[in-house]
């Protein structure tokens, strides 16, 4: 069974050459149970 979470996130610089996708606080609690698992991510960038 698949679970889908849809939210807006920030991309932040984590270290010299690493970037992470930082979800909003209300999703962090839901997603922490999946720590360490591989997930599929779709990134959509909207032109302003």
Secondary structure, 3 states (H helix, E strand, C coil): CCCCCCCCEEEEEEECCEEEEEECHHHHHHHHHHCCCCCCCCCCCCCC
